[in-house]
Amino acid sequence: MSDSRFSYAPFASQGFYQVVNRQLVDMVDFHPGQKIVDLACGTGAVTRLIVDKIKGARDSLVIGIDMSASAIKEAMAQLGSARDVALEFIHSRAEYLSTIVNYRVDGVVFCNGIHMVPDKQTLVSEVATTLRPGGTFAFNTTFFQGSIPPESEQFYRRWMSKSLRALKSNYGMFPKHEKVAARMQLTPEEYEELLLSNGFSVARTHLCPAPMDLAGFLAISQYEAFIEGAMPGIPLEYGSEALQIGARQAFEELDLDKVPRNWLTVIATRK
């Protein structure tokens, strides 16, 4: 069971995160009367953006899906008062999409989560099965090959070095050498090939600069999946503490206000 102390909520509340996700939803021509799925909906921040865009017609439907039962519960509490739209929340994994939504929808949105899916081939096939012909699959991610511009590489090296030093100094521990899903990052071209091989045409691929300040790095250092990716095999509490110490030290030593980082946004249409 996930520890609520290490939820995605602190990172999802960051201003830059809200901006890039709003840009994604705004790029897509969703309108009232459509049926839209929000994959990995978390606590419902992006779900709310979709609701606001399509509400106002009798057939409007938004379905939020997330593997975290606690996130689904919070999303239901946050959006329970939504009007002029039907709203459903389902506790499930994204890879089971066509099983849990057994009818065609107009759009699927997946915000900053596709990198966490080990079997992306199955995921994209599931999305294609669930979408109607002409339907839209829109996703973004800040974990892909190309997310870190050259001018930011020094910070990430310093951050990890300081974090590992803090972990060893405070707890005498060192992470396991293993690859997790979030570290198996694709290039933009590989994402395009994946979509094309599953019957999509790519309408738009966009790199969006979104600099992160210290608060953003402290927030992502509190998220369970990120800690597990950066510190495999380390207890969450220890890993989070070390990552936060490392981030503060790297920002101070390099005299930084923000660190440049790119987001990849892809809009695809099912043929």
Protein Blocks (a to p, Z undefined) as FASTA:
>chain_A
ZZfklcfklmmmpmklmmmmmmmmmmpccdehiacddehklnolmmmmmmmmmgoifklc
cddddfbfklmmmmmmmmmmpghiacddddddfklmmmmmgcdcfbdcdehklmmpmblm
lmmmmmmmmpcghiacddddfbdghjacfklmmmmmmmmmmmmmmmmmmnopacdddddf
klmccdfklmmmmmmmnopacfbdcdddddddfklmmmmmmgmklmmmmmghiafklmmm
mmmmmmmmmmmmnopabdcddddddddddZZ
